[in-house]
Structures are given as C-alpha cells and as structure tokens.
Amino acid sequence: MRRIVICASMVFIDKMREYSTMLSKNGFDVIIPEEDNWSNIAKHEINDYKRKVSKRHFDEITDSDTHAILVLNETKSGVNNYIGANTFAEIAMAFYFGKKIYILHDIFSPYKDELLAWGAVALNGDLGSIS
C-alpha cells in the first residue's frame, strides 16, 4: 500500500479529512496532522507544542514507508494556491528525503522556482494523477 502524507495549513483540517477519505478509498495509507486543541494549551507552552507537532509530522514525511506528500494549497485569506511557512518546510523535508511532492492545485507563485526545481507536480485538482 502506498503511504501519502497530507500537508496544509491547519485551517484546512476538514479538507485534509475529506481528501484522506478519498485517497484511502483509492488504496492509499493516508496520514494527516493531528488536530490542534488550542484551548487545552497554556499560552506559555504554545511554542513547545508547535515544535512537538511539527517534528511529529516531519517524522511522518521522512518515514521510509512514505511514498509522497500531497499539499492541499487551497485559497486562504484571498491568496490562491496558498502555501504557508510550515507547509513549505514540510515540502523541503519531502524533497530532501526523496519523496514525491504533489500540489493539489496550481503551483504557489512565490515558491514557484523552488517547487519546480524540487520536482513538485501540480495536480490541478486531479487526484488520479498521483502515482
């Protein structure tokens, strides 16, 4: 079974669940980030918590069983194909560890040069192109 890790801004957690279900039905073992429960985290512990969950997701991306990542680059705050700093870091990890990089929509223009150089594939919404 091919293992794929979904990466995106956490505001898209519902979309991550939706795509996880679709990919699972197509034979993928899908990993999504753990949902944050900010109300249970003391203000002085937020940075430690963010480090912990980022490292955990990096571990999923770099796991030897992981075949690829799927970046859900939805529109956020009026920005099309949005990829935030943390998601870009996850893409860099995937590149470094030789994982395939799929971008759900078109390439995010501020990172276009790097994404294309790293072999990211823009799916333009077509999950059937994931191999």
C-alpha positions in Angstrom: 0.0 0.0 0.0 1.3 3.4 -0.9 1.7 5.8 2.0 1.0 9.5 1.5 1.2 12.3 4.0 -1.1 15.3 3.6 0.4 18.7 4.3 -1.6 22.0 4.6 -2.4 24.9 6.8 -4.3 23.6 9.8 -7.3 25.8 8.9 -7.9 23.2 6.2 -8.2 20.3 8.6 -11.7 19.4 7.3 -10.3 19.4 3.7 -7.5 17.1 4.9 -10.0 14.7 6.3 -12.0 14.8 3.1 -9.0 14.1 0.9 -7.8 11.4 3.3 -11.1 9.6 2.9 -10.9 9.9 -0.9 -7.3 8.7 -1.1 -8.0 5.8 1.4 -10.7 4.6 -0.9 -8.2 4.5 -3.7 -5.8 2.3 -1.8 -3.5 4.8 -0.1 -2.4 4.7 3.5 -3.0 8.4 4.4 -1.5 10.4 7.2 -2.9 13.8 8.3 -1.6 16.1 11.0 -3.0 15.8 14.5 -5.7 18.4 15.1 -4.7 21.2 17.4 -6.7 21.8 20.6 -5.5 25.2 21.4 -7.9 25.6 24.3 -6.0 23.0 26.3 -2.6 24.5 25.8 -1.3 27.1 28.2 -0.1 30.3 26.5 3.5 29.7 27.8 3.5 26.2 26.3 2.4 27.0 22.7 5.9 27.2 21.2 6.9 23.8 22.7 3.6 22.3 21.5 4.2 23.7 17.9 7.7 22.2 17.9 6.4 18.9 19.0 3.6 18.6 16.4 5.9 19.9 13.6 8.5 17.3 14.5 5.9 14.5 14.6 4.6 15.5 11.1 8.2 15.7 9.8 8.8 12.2 11.1 5.7 11.0 9.1 7.0 12.7 6.0 10.5 11.3 6.3 9.4 7.8 7.3 10.9 5.2 5.0 7.3 3.9 4.2 6.1 7.3 3.0 5.9 7.4 -0.8 4.8 11.0 -1.3 3.2 14.1 0.2 0.1 15.8 -1.0 0.0 19.6 -0.4 -3.6 21.0 -0.1 -2.9 24.5 -1.3 -6.4 26.0 -1.0 -7.3 29.7 -1.1 -6.6 31.3 2.2 -7.3 34.9 3.1 -7.8 35.7 -0.6 -4.5 34.1 -1.6 -4.9 31.4 -4.3 -2.8 28.2 -4.0 -1.7 29.2 -0.6 1.4 27.5 1.0 2.4 28.8 4.4 5.8 28.7 6.0 5.3 25.4 7.9 3.9 23.6 4.8 6.8 24.9 2.8 9.2 23.4 5.4 7.4 20.1 5.1 7.8 20.2 1.3 11.5 20.9 1.8 11.8 17.8 4.0 10.0 15.7 1.5 12.3 16.9 -1.3 15.4 16.3 0.8 14.3 12.7 1.7 13.4 11.9 -1.9 9.6 11.8 -1.6 7.3 12.7 -4.4 5.6 16.1 -4.0 2.1 16.6 -5.3 0.5 20.0 -5.1 -3.4 19.8 -5.2 -3.9 22.9 -7.3 -1.5 25.1 -9.2 2.0 26.0 -8.1 2.1 28.8 -5.5 3.9 31.6 -7.4 6.1 32.9 -4.6 7.7 29.5 -4.3 7.5 28.6 -8.0 11.2 28.3 -8.7 11.9 26.1 -5.7 8.8 23.9 -6.2 9.6 23.3 -9.8 13.3 22.6 -9.2 12.3 20.1 -6.5 10.0 18.3 -8.9 6.7 19.2 -7.4 3.8 18.1 -9.6 0.7 20.4 -9.8 -2.4 18.2 -10.0 -4.8 21.0 -10.8 -7.4 19.1 -8.7 -6.9 15.7 -10.4 -6.1 13.1 -7.7 -6.0 10.5 -10.5 -2.5 11.8 -11.4 -1.0 10.6 -8.2 1.2 7.6 -8.9 
